[in-house]
Amino acid sequence: MPFVTINWIEGRSLEQKREIAKRVTEVISEVGKVDPDAVRIFFAEHSKDQYAIAGKLLIDK
């Protein structure tokens, strides 16, 4: 049973998440030869004050 975690900055719409979930499931199912019902996707959304690049919080950029 594949588990996929997508970490990203918050702000995507529900429709975008639905489309991403659909497409990721299709690819994992096709390439990995698993039933689509077995694919689990977790969206982990983070605010800009919880993520840093090169020592700087994104909120400060």
CHARMM internal coordinates of N, CA and C (Angstrom, degrees):
IC EDIT
DIST 1 N 1 CA 1.4389
DIST 1 CA 1 C 1.5321
ANGL 1 N 1 CA 1 C 108.72
DIST 1 C 2 N 1.3357
ANGL 1 CA 1 C 2 N 118.04
DIHE 1 N 1 CA 1 C 2 N 110.11
DIST 2 N 2 CA 1.4609
ANGL 1 C 2 N 2 CA 121.10
DIHE 1 CA 1 C 2 N 2 CA -179.48
DIST 2 CA 2 C 1.5353
ANGL 2 N 2 CA 2 C 112.12
DIHE 1 C 2 N 2 CA 2 C -73.50
DIST 2 C 3 N 1.3229
ANGL 2 CA 2 C 3 N 114.93
DIHE 2 N 2 CA 2 C 3 N 137.22
DIST 3 N 3 CA 1.4572
ANGL 2 C 3 N 3 CA 122.30
DIHE 2 CA 2 C 3 N 3 CA 173.56
DIST 3 CA 3 C 1.5260
ANGL 3 N 3 CA 3 C 107.31
DIHE 2 C 3 N 3 CA 3 C -116.64
DIST 3 C 4 N 1.3198
ANGL 3 CA 3 C 4 N 116.90
DIHE 3 N 3 CA 3 C 4 N 125.61
DIST 4 N 4 CA 1.4584
ANGL 3 C 4 N 4 CA 122.16
DIHE 3 CA 3 C 4 N 4 CA 179.79
DIST 4 CA 4 C 1.5275
ANGL 4 N 4 CA 4 C 107.74
DIHE 3 C 4 N 4 CA 4 C -117.91
DIST 4 C 5 N 1.3247
ANGL 4 CA 4 C 5 N 116.62
DIHE 4 N 4 CA 4 C 5 N 128.08
DIST 5 N 5 CA 1.4605
ANGL 4 C 5 N 5 CA 120.87
DIHE 4 CA 4 C 5 N 5 CA 175.33
DIST 5 CA 5 C 1.5170
ANGL 5 N 5 CA 5 C 108.50
DIHE 4 C 5 N 5 CA 5 C -114.42
DIST 5 C 6 N 1.3110
ANGL 5 CA 5 C 6 N 115.70
DIHE 5 N 5 CA 5 C 6 N 127.59
DIST 6 N 6 CA 1.4563
ANGL 5 C 6 N 6 CA 121.67
DIHE 5 CA 5 C 6 N 6 CA 177.93
DIST 6 CA 6 C 1.5230
ANGL 6 N 6 CA 6 C 107.33
DIHE 5 C 6 N 6 CA 6 C -111.91
DIST 6 C 7 N 1.3216
ANGL 6 CA 6 C 7 N 115.89
DIHE 6 N 6 CA 6 C 7 N 111.24
DIST 7 N 7 CA 1.4615
ANGL 6 C 7 N 7 CA 122.27
DIHE 6 CA 6 C 7 N 7 CA 176.90
DIST 7 CA 7 C 1.5185
ANGL 7 N 7 CA 7 C 108.13
DIHE 6 C 7 N 7 CA 7 C -97.87
DIST 7 C 8 N 1.3239
ANGL 7 CA 7 C 8 N 116.19
DIHE 7 N 7 CA 7 C 8 N 128.15
DIST 8 N 8 CA 1.4479
ANGL 7 C 8 N 8 CA 119.69
DIHE 7 CA 7 C 8 N 8 CA 178.76
DIST 8 CA 8 C 1.5145
ANGL 8 N 8 CA 8 C 111.08
DIHE 7 C 8 N 8 CA 8 C -159.89
DIST 8 C 9 N 1.3262
ANGL 8 CA 8 C 9 N 114.92
DIHE 8 N 8 CA 8 C 9 N 169.89
DIST 9 N 9 CA 1.4548
ANGL 8 C 9 N 9 CA 120.54
DIHE 8 CA 8 C 9 N 9 CA 177.26
DIST 9 CA 9 C 1.5276
ANGL 9 N 9 CA 9 C 107.83
DIHE 8 C 9 N 9 CA 9 C -76.34
DIST 9 C 10 N 1.3241
ANGL 9 CA 9 C 10 N 115.89
DIHE 9 N 9 CA 9 C 10 N 137.99
DIST 10 N 10 CA 1.4619
ANGL 9 C 10 N 10 CA 121.11
DIHE 9 CA 9 C 10 N 10 CA -178.54
DIST 10 CA 10 C 1.5234
ANGL 10 N 10 CA 10 C 111.40
DIHE 9 C 10 N 10 CA 10 C -58.98
DIST 10 C 11 N 1.3263
ANGL 10 CA 10 C 11 N 115.18
DIHE 10 N 10 CA 10 C 11 N 157.12
DIST 11 N 11 CA 1.4552
ANGL 10 C 11 N 11 CA 119.48
DIHE 10 CA 10 C 11 N 11 CA 175.73
DIST 11 CA 11 C 1.5218
ANGL 11 N 11 CA 11 C 114.97
DIHE 10 C 11 N 11 CA 11 C 134.26
DIST 11 C 12 N 1.3275
ANGL 11 CA 11 C 12 N 117.96
DIHE 11 N 11 CA 11 C 12 N -5.45
DIST 12 N 12 CA 1.4620
ANGL 11 C 12 N 12 CA 119.36
DIHE 11 CA 11 C 12 N 12 CA 178.82
DIST 12 CA 12 C 1.5252
ANGL 12 N 12 CA 12 C 109.15
DIHE 11 C 12 N 12 CA 12 C -81.12
DIST 12 C 13 N 1.3204
ANGL 12 CA 12 C 13 N 115.28
DIHE 12 N 12 CA 12 C 13 N 148.05
DIST 13 N 13 CA 1.4618
ANGL 12 C 13 N 13 CA 120.42
DIHE 12 CA 12 C 13 N 13 CA 179.80
DIST 13 CA 13 C 1.5260
ANGL 13 N 13 CA 13 C 110.48
DIHE 12 C 13 N 13 CA 13 C -79.43
DIST 13 C 14 N 1.3073
ANGL 13 CA 13 C 14 N 115.19
DIHE 13 N 13 CA 13 C 14 N 164.79
DIST 14 N 14 CA 1.4577
ANGL 13 C 14 N 14 CA 121.07
DIHE 13 CA 13 C 14 N 14 CA 176.99
DIST 14 CA 14 C 1.5292
ANGL 14 N 14 CA 14 C 110.42
DIHE 13 C 14 N 14 CA 14 C -60.31
DIST 14 C 15 N 1.3218
ANGL 14 CA 14 C 15 N 116.48
DIHE 14 N 14 CA 14 C 15 N -38.89
DIST 15 N 15 CA 1.4643
ANGL 14 C 15 N 15 CA 120.15
DIHE 14 CA 14 C 15 N 15 CA 178.66
DIST 15 CA 15 C 1.5260
ANGL 15 N 15 CA 15 C 111.37
DIHE 14 C 15 N 15 CA 15 C -64.00
DIST 15 C 16 N 1.3194
ANGL 15 CA 15 C 16 N 117.65
DIHE 15 N 15 CA 15 C 16 N -39.81
DIST 16 N 16 CA 1.4671
ANGL 15 C 16 N 16 CA 120.88
DIHE 15 CA 15 C 16 N 16 CA 177.42
DIST 16 CA 16 C 1.5245
ANGL 16 N 16 CA 16 C 110.43
DIHE 15 C 16 N 16 CA 16 C -63.50
DIST 16 C 17 N 1.3194
ANGL 16 CA 16 C 17 N 116.94
DIHE 16 N 16 CA 16 C 17 N -43.16
DIST 17 N 17 CA 1.4673
ANGL 16 C 17 N 17 CA 120.40
DIHE 16 CA 16 C 17 N 17 CA 179.20
DIST 17 CA 17 C 1.5251
ANGL 17 N 17 CA 17 C 111.19
DIHE 16 C 17 N 17 CA 17 C -63.68
DIST 17 C 18 N 1.3132
ANGL 17 CA 17 C 18 N 116.64
DIHE 17 N 17 CA 17 C 18 N -39.92
DIST 18 N 18 CA 1.4761
ANGL 17 C 18 N 18 CA 120.02
DIHE 17 CA 17 C 18 N 18 CA 177.94
DIST 18 CA 18 C 1.5242
ANGL 18 N 18 CA 18 C 110.95
DIHE 17 C 18 N 18 CA 18 C -60.94
DIST 18 C 19 N 1.3274
ANGL 18 CA 18 C 19 N 115.89
DIHE 18 N 18 CA 18 C 19 N -45.69
DIST 19 N 19 CA 1.4691
ANGL 18 C 19 N 19 CA 120.53
DIHE 18 CA 18 C 19 N 19 CA -178.91
DIST 19 CA 19 C 1.5257
ANGL 19 N 19 CA 19 C 111.14
DIHE 18 C 19 N 19 CA 19 C -66.02
DIST 19 C 20 N 1.3149
ANGL 19 CA 19 C 20 N 117.51
DIHE 19 N 19 CA 19 C 20 N -42.43
DIST 20 N 20 CA 1.4654
ANGL 19 C 20 N 20 CA 121.14
DIHE 19 CA 19 C 20 N 20 CA 177.96
DIST 20 CA 20 C 1.5188
ANGL 20 N 20 CA 20 C 110.18
DIHE 19 C 20 N 20 CA 20 C -63.24
DIST 20 C 21 N 1.3254
ANGL 20 CA 20 C 21 N 117.41
DIHE 20 N 20 CA 20 C 21 N -44.65
DIST 21 N 21 CA 1.4675
ANGL 20 C 21 N 21 CA 120.96
DIHE 20 CA 20 C 21 N 21 CA 179.01
DIST 21 CA 21 C 1.5268
ANGL 21 N 21 CA 21 C 110.66
DIHE 20 C 21 N 21 CA 21 C -60.09
DIST 21 C 22 N 1.3199
ANGL 21 CA 21 C 22 N 116.30
DIHE 21 N 21 CA 21 C 22 N -42.71
DIST 22 N 22 CA 1.4680
ANGL 21 C 22 N 22 CA 120.89
DIHE 21 CA 21 C 22 N 22 CA 179.51
DIST 22 CA 22 C 1.5246
ANGL 22 N 22 CA 22 C 111.24
DIHE 21 C 22 N 22 CA 22 C -61.92
DIST 22 C 23 N 1.3231
ANGL 22 CA 22 C 23 N 116.24
DIHE 22 N 22 CA 22 C 23 N -49.31
DIST 23 N 23 CA 1.4657
ANGL 22 C 23 N 23 CA 120.11
DIHE 22 CA 22 C 23 N 23 CA -175.89
DIST 23 CA 23 C 1.5269
ANGL 23 N 23 CA 23 C 112.68
DIHE 22 C 23 N 23 CA 23 C -70.12
DIST 23 C 24 N 1.3131
ANGL 23 CA 23 C 24 N 116.94
DIHE 23 N 23 CA 23 C 24 N -41.12
DIST 24 N 24 CA 1.4679
ANGL 23 C 24 N 24 CA 119.92
DIHE 23 CA 23 C 24 N 24 CA 178.22
DIST 24 CA 24 C 1.5264
ANGL 24 N 24 CA 24 C 109.36
DIHE 23 C 24 N 24 CA 24 C -62.60
DIST 24 C 25 N 1.3224
ANGL 24 CA 24 C 25 N 116.96
DIHE 24 N 24 CA 24 C 25 N -42.60
DIST 25 N 25 CA 1.4645
ANGL 24 C 25 N 25 CA 120.82
DIHE 24 CA 24 C 25 N 25 CA 178.09
DIST 25 CA 25 C 1.5222
ANGL 25 N 25 CA 25 C 110.77
DIHE 24 C 25 N 25 CA 25 C -60.21
DIST 25 C 26 N 1.3257
ANGL 25 CA 25 C 26 N 117.02
DIHE 25 N 25 CA 25 C 26 N -44.39
DIST 26 N 26 CA 1.4665
ANGL 25 C 26 N 26 CA 120.95
DIHE 25 CA 25 C 26 N 26 CA 179.59
DIST 26 CA 26 C 1.5290
ANGL 26 N 26 CA 26 C 111.34
DIHE 25 C 26 N 26 CA 26 C -59.47
DIST 26 C 27 N 1.3227
ANGL 26 CA 26 C 27 N 117.07
DIHE 26 N 26 CA 26 C 27 N -46.50
DIST 27 N 27 CA 1.4694
ANGL 26 C 27 N 27 CA 121.00
DIHE 26 CA 26 C 27 N 27 CA -177.84
DIST 27 CA 27 C 1.5291
ANGL 27 N 27 CA 27 C 111.18
DIHE 26 C 27 N 27 CA 27 C -66.11
DIST 27 C 28 N 1.3204
ANGL 27 CA 27 C 28 N 117.22
DIHE 27 N 27 CA 27 C 28 N -48.05
DIST 28 N 28 CA 1.4713
ANGL 27 C 28 N 28 CA 120.70
DIHE 27 CA 27 C 28 N 28 CA -179.89
DIST 28 CA 28 C 1.5234
ANGL 28 N 28 CA 28 C 109.98
DIHE 27 C 28 N 28 CA 28 C -60.51
DIST 28 C 29 N 1.3268
ANGL 28 CA 28 C 29 N 116.28
DIHE 28 N 28 CA 28 C 29 N -42.83
DIST 29 N 29 CA 1.4592
ANGL 28 C 29 N 29 CA 120.85
DIHE 28 CA 28 C 29 N 29 CA -179.43
DIST 29 CA 29 C 1.5262
ANGL 29 N 29 CA 29 C 111.59
DIHE 28 C 29 N 29 CA 29 C -64.30
DIST 29 C 30 N 1.3280
ANGL 29 CA 29 C 30 N 116.29
DIHE 29 N 29 CA 29 C 30 N -47.07
DIST 30 N 30 CA 1.4648
ANGL 29 C 30 N 30 CA 120.95
DIHE 29 CA 29 C 30 N 30 CA -177.49
DIST 30 CA 30 C 1.5261
ANGL 30 N 30 CA 30 C 112.17
DIHE 29 C 30 N 30 CA 30 C -68.27
DIST 30 C 31 N 1.3025
ANGL 30 CA 30 C 31 N 117.11
DIHE 30 N 30 CA 30 C 31 N -52.64
DIST 31 N 31 CA 1.4615
ANGL 30 C 31 N 31 CA 121.34
DIHE 30 CA 30 C 31 N 31 CA -175.60
DIST 31 CA 31 C 1.5235
ANGL 31 N 31 CA 31 C 111.44
DIHE 30 C 31 N 31 CA 31 C -73.34
DIST 31 C 32 N 1.3258
ANGL 31 CA 31 C 32 N 116.25
DIHE 31 N 31 CA 31 C 32 N -39.66
DIST 32 N 32 CA 1.4648
ANGL 31 C 32 N 32 CA 120.70
DIHE 31 CA 31 C 32 N 32 CA -177.55
DIST 32 CA 32 C 1.5151
ANGL 32 N 32 CA 32 C 114.22
DIHE 31 C 32 N 32 CA 32 C -86.41
DIST 32 C 33 N 1.3394
ANGL 32 CA 32 C 33 N 116.10
DIHE 32 N 32 CA 32 C 33 N -3.91
DIST 33 N 33 CA 1.4737
ANGL 32 C 33 N 33 CA 121.42
DIHE 32 CA 32 C 33 N 33 CA 179.14
DIST 33 CA 33 C 1.5327
ANGL 33 N 33 CA 33 C 111.79
DIHE 32 C 33 N 33 CA 33 C 55.25
DIST 33 C 34 N 1.3408
ANGL 33 CA 33 C 34 N 115.20
DIHE 33 N 33 CA 33 C 34 N 48.77
DIST 34 N 34 CA 1.4606
ANGL 33 C 34 N 34 CA 120.24
DIHE 33 CA 33 C 34 N 34 CA 176.52
DIST 34 CA 34 C 1.5240
ANGL 34 N 34 CA 34 C 109.31
DIHE 33 C 34 N 34 CA 34 C -124.74
DIST 34 C 35 N 1.3115
ANGL 34 CA 34 C 35 N 115.13
DIHE 34 N 34 CA 34 C 35 N 155.59
DIST 35 N 35 CA 1.4566
ANGL 34 C 35 N 35 CA 121.51
DIHE 34 CA 34 C 35 N 35 CA 177.42
DIST 35 CA 35 C 1.5330
ANGL 35 N 35 CA 35 C 108.92
DIHE 34 C 35 N 35 CA 35 C -64.40
DIST 35 C 36 N 1.3382
ANGL 35 CA 35 C 36 N 118.24
DIHE 35 N 35 CA 35 C 36 N 133.95
DIST 36 N 36 CA 1.4611
ANGL 35 C 36 N 36 CA 120.09
DIHE 35 CA 35 C 36 N 36 CA 178.46
DIST 36 CA 36 C 1.5305
ANGL 36 N 36 CA 36 C 113.20
DIHE 35 C 36 N 36 CA 36 C -55.34
DIST 36 C 37 N 1.3218
ANGL 36 CA 36 C 37 N 116.97
DIHE 36 N 36 CA 36 C 37 N -30.73
DIST 37 N 37 CA 1.4680
ANGL 36 C 37 N 37 CA 120.82
DIHE 36 CA 36 C 37 N 37 CA 179.09
DIST 37 CA 37 C 1.5257
ANGL 37 N 37 CA 37 C 112.49
DIHE 36 C 37 N 37 CA 37 C -65.99
DIST 37 C 38 N 1.3174
ANGL 37 CA 37 C 38 N 117.23
DIHE 37 N 37 CA 37 C 38 N -15.64
DIST 38 N 38 CA 1.4690
ANGL 37 C 38 N 38 CA 120.89
DIHE 37 CA 37 C 38 N 38 CA -179.07
DIST 38 CA 38 C 1.5303
ANGL 38 N 38 CA 38 C 112.52
DIHE 37 C 38 N 38 CA 38 C -89.33
DIST 38 C 39 N 1.3301
ANGL 38 CA 38 C 39 N 117.20
DIHE 38 N 38 CA 38 C 39 N -11.82
DIST 39 N 39 CA 1.4654
ANGL 38 C 39 N 39 CA 121.08
DIHE 38 CA 38 C 39 N 39 CA -175.93
DIST 39 CA 39 C 1.5283
ANGL 39 N 39 CA 39 C 110.14
DIHE 38 C 39 N 39 CA 39 C -81.37
DIST 39 C 40 N 1.3316
ANGL 39 CA 39 C 40 N 116.00
DIHE 39 N 39 CA 39 C 40 N 128.97
DIST 40 N 40 CA 1.4675
ANGL 39 C 40 N 40 CA 122.78
DIHE 39 CA 39 C 40 N 40 CA 178.54
DIST 40 CA 40 C 1.5238
ANGL 40 N 40 CA 40 C 108.42
DIHE 39 C 40 N 40 CA 40 C -117.29
DIST 40 C 41 N 1.3251
ANGL 40 CA 40 C 41 N 116.37
DIHE 40 N 40 CA 40 C 41 N 130.38
DIST 41 N 41 CA 1.4630
ANGL 40 C 41 N 41 CA 121.27
DIHE 40 CA 40 C 41 N 41 CA 179.83
DIST 41 CA 41 C 1.5221
ANGL 41 N 41 CA 41 C 108.82
DIHE 40 C 41 N 41 CA 41 C -124.21
DIST 41 C 42 N 1.3225
ANGL 41 CA 41 C 42 N 115.45
DIHE 41 N 41 CA 41 C 42 N 131.34
DIST 42 N 42 CA 1.4555
ANGL 41 C 42 N 42 CA 122.11
DIHE 41 CA 41 C 42 N 42 CA 178.82
DIST 42 CA 42 C 1.5205
ANGL 42 N 42 CA 42 C 108.39
DIHE 41 C 42 N 42 CA 42 C -119.46
DIST 42 C 43 N 1.3297
ANGL 42 CA 42 C 43 N 116.67
DIHE 42 N 42 CA 42 C 43 N 122.03
DIST 43 N 43 CA 1.4584
ANGL 42 C 43 N 43 CA 121.71
DIHE 42 CA 42 C 43 N 43 CA 175.54
DIST 43 CA 43 C 1.5235
ANGL 43 N 43 CA 43 C 108.26
DIHE 42 C 43 N 43 CA 43 C -94.41
DIST 43 C 44 N 1.3161
ANGL 43 CA 43 C 44 N 116.84
DIHE 43 N 43 CA 43 C 44 N 116.24
DIST 44 N 44 CA 1.4647
ANGL 43 C 44 N 44 CA 121.93
DIHE 43 CA 43 C 44 N 44 CA 177.55
DIST 44 CA 44 C 1.5247
ANGL 44 N 44 CA 44 C 107.36
DIHE 43 C 44 N 44 CA 44 C -106.48
DIST 44 C 45 N 1.3124
ANGL 44 CA 44 C 45 N 115.44
DIHE 44 N 44 CA 44 C 45 N 106.32
DIST 45 N 45 CA 1.4571
ANGL 44 C 45 N 45 CA 120.34
DIHE 44 CA 44 C 45 N 45 CA -177.20
DIST 45 CA 45 C 1.5235
ANGL 45 N 45 CA 45 C 110.50
DIHE 44 C 45 N 45 CA 45 C -98.58
DIST 45 C 46 N 1.3065
ANGL 45 CA 45 C 46 N 114.65
DIHE 45 N 45 CA 45 C 46 N 137.28
DIST 46 N 46 CA 1.4581
ANGL 45 C 46 N 46 CA 120.90
DIHE 45 CA 45 C 46 N 46 CA -177.66
DIST 46 CA 46 C 1.5234
ANGL 46 N 46 CA 46 C 109.32
DIHE 45 C 46 N 46 CA 46 C -126.28
DIST 46 C 47 N 1.3078
ANGL 46 CA 46 C 47 N 116.05
DIHE 46 N 46 CA 46 C 47 N 144.38
DIST 47 N 47 CA 1.4627
ANGL 46 C 47 N 47 CA 119.87
DIHE 46 CA 46 C 47 N 47 CA 175.56
DIST 47 CA 47 C 1.5298
ANGL 47 N 47 CA 47 C 108.89
DIHE 46 C 47 N 47 CA 47 C -82.36
DIST 47 C 48 N 1.3107
ANGL 47 CA 47 C 48 N 115.65
DIHE 47 N 47 CA 47 C 48 N 162.45
DIST 48 N 48 CA 1.4679
ANGL 47 C 48 N 48 CA 120.52
DIHE 47 CA 47 C 48 N 48 CA -176.83
DIST 48 CA 48 C 1.5195
ANGL 48 N 48 CA 48 C 112.80
DIHE 47 C 48 N 48 CA 48 C -64.64
DIST 48 C 49 N 1.3271
ANGL 48 CA 48 C 49 N 117.67
DIHE 48 N 48 CA 48 C 49 N -17.45
DIST 49 N 49 CA 1.4656
ANGL 48 C 49 N 49 CA 119.42
DIHE 48 CA 48 C 49 N 49 CA 178.05
DIST 49 CA 49 C 1.5247
ANGL 49 N 49 CA 49 C 112.12
DIHE 48 C 49 N 49 CA 49 C -87.01
DIST 49 C 50 N 1.3315
ANGL 49 CA 49 C 50 N 116.88
DIHE 49 N 49 CA 49 C 50 N 1.36
DIST 50 N 50 CA 1.4637
ANGL 49 C 50 N 50 CA 121.65
DIHE 49 CA 49 C 50 N 50 CA 178.90
DIST 50 CA 50 C 1.5232
ANGL 50 N 50 CA 50 C 112.58
DIHE 49 C 50 N 50 CA 50 C -112.94
DIST 50 C 51 N 1.3145
ANGL 50 CA 50 C 51 N 117.80
DIHE 50 N 50 CA 50 C 51 N 11.10
DIST 51 N 51 CA 1.4579
ANGL 50 C 51 N 51 CA 121.33
DIHE 50 CA 50 C 51 N 51 CA -174.27
DIST 51 CA 51 C 1.5218
ANGL 51 N 51 CA 51 C 109.68
DIHE 50 C 51 N 51 CA 51 C -140.44
DIST 51 C 52 N 1.2998
ANGL 51 CA 51 C 52 N 116.47
DIHE 51 N 51 CA 51 C 52 N 131.89
DIST 52 N 52 CA 1.4636
ANGL 51 C 52 N 52 CA 120.67
DIHE 51 CA 51 C 52 N 52 CA -179.17
DIST 52 CA 52 C 1.5234
ANGL 52 N 52 CA 52 C 110.90
DIHE 51 C 52 N 52 CA 52 C -128.97
DIST 52 C 53 N 1.3154
ANGL 52 CA 52 C 53 N 115.33
DIHE 52 N 52 CA 52 C 53 N 147.43
DIST 53 N 53 CA 1.4641
ANGL 52 C 53 N 53 CA 123.26
DIHE 52 CA 52 C 53 N 53 CA 173.80
DIST 53 CA 53 C 1.5240
ANGL 53 N 53 CA 53 C 106.69
DIHE 52 C 53 N 53 CA 53 C -129.35
DIST 53 C 54 N 1.3164
ANGL 53 CA 53 C 54 N 115.87
DIHE 53 N 53 CA 53 C 54 N 130.04
DIST 54 N 54 CA 1.4692
ANGL 53 C 54 N 54 CA 122.21
DIHE 53 CA 53 C 54 N 54 CA 179.17
DIST 54 CA 54 C 1.5272
ANGL 54 N 54 CA 54 C 111.83
DIHE 53 C 54 N 54 CA 54 C 54.27
DIST 54 C 55 N 1.3267
ANGL 54 CA 54 C 55 N 115.86
DIHE 54 N 54 CA 54 C 55 N 37.66
DIST 55 N 55 CA 1.4562
ANGL 54 C 55 N 55 CA 120.53
DIHE 54 CA 54 C 55 N 55 CA 175.68
DIST 55 CA 55 C 1.5161
ANGL 55 N 55 CA 55 C 115.55
DIHE 54 C 55 N 55 CA 55 C 81.29
DIST 55 C 56 N 1.3385
ANGL 55 CA 55 C 56 N 117.28
DIHE 55 N 55 CA 55 C 56 N 6.25
DIST 56 N 56 CA 1.4614
ANGL 55 C 56 N 56 CA 120.51
DIHE 55 CA 55 C 56 N 56 CA -179.31
DIST 56 CA 56 C 1.5235
ANGL 56 N 56 CA 56 C 110.20
DIHE 55 C 56 N 56 CA 56 C -123.08
DIST 56 C 57 N 1.3377
ANGL 56 CA 56 C 57 N 115.00
DIHE 56 N 56 CA 56 C 57 N 130.67
DIST 57 N 57 CA 1.4570
ANGL 56 C 57 N 57 CA 119.40
DIHE 56 CA 56 C 57 N 57 CA 175.65
DIST 57 CA 57 C 1.5218
ANGL 57 N 57 CA 57 C 109.48
DIHE 56 C 57 N 57 CA 57 C -64.01
DIST 57 C 58 N 1.3237
ANGL 57 CA 57 C 58 N 116.08
DIHE 57 N 57 CA 57 C 58 N 143.27
DIST 58 N 58 CA 1.4650
ANGL 57 C 58 N 58 CA 119.40
DIHE 57 CA 57 C 58 N 58 CA 179.74
DIST 58 CA 58 C 1.5197
ANGL 58 N 58 CA 58 C 111.83
DIHE 57 C 58 N 58 CA 58 C -62.04
DIST 58 C 59 N 1.3182
ANGL 58 CA 58 C 59 N 116.01
DIHE 58 N 58 CA 58 C 59 N -31.08
DIST 59 N 59 CA 1.4641
ANGL 58 C 59 N 59 CA 119.54
DIHE 58 CA 58 C 59 N 59 CA 179.84
DIST 59 CA 59 C 1.5292
ANGL 59 N 59 CA 59 C 111.36
DIHE 58 C 59 N 59 CA 59 C -62.46
DIST 59 C 60 N 1.3253
ANGL 59 CA 59 C 60 N 117.19
DIHE 59 N 59 CA 59 C 60 N -23.91
DIST 60 N 60 CA 1.4635
ANGL 59 C 60 N 60 CA 121.83
DIHE 59 CA 59 C 60 N 60 CA -178.99
DIST 60 CA 60 C 1.5248
ANGL 60 N 60 CA 60 C 113.45
DIHE 59 C 60 N 60 CA 60 C -90.60
DIST 60 C 61 N 1.3001
ANGL 60 CA 60 C 61 N 116.96
DIHE 60 N 60 CA 60 C 61 N -1.94
DIST 61 N 61 CA 1.4733
ANGL 60 C 61 N 61 CA 119.82
DIHE 60 CA 60 C 61 N 61 CA -178.83
DIST 61 CA 61 C 1.5083
ANGL 61 N 61 CA 61 C 111.13
DIHE 60 C 61 N 61 CA 61 C -88.68
END
COOR INIT
IC SEED 1 N 1 CA 1 C
IC BUILD
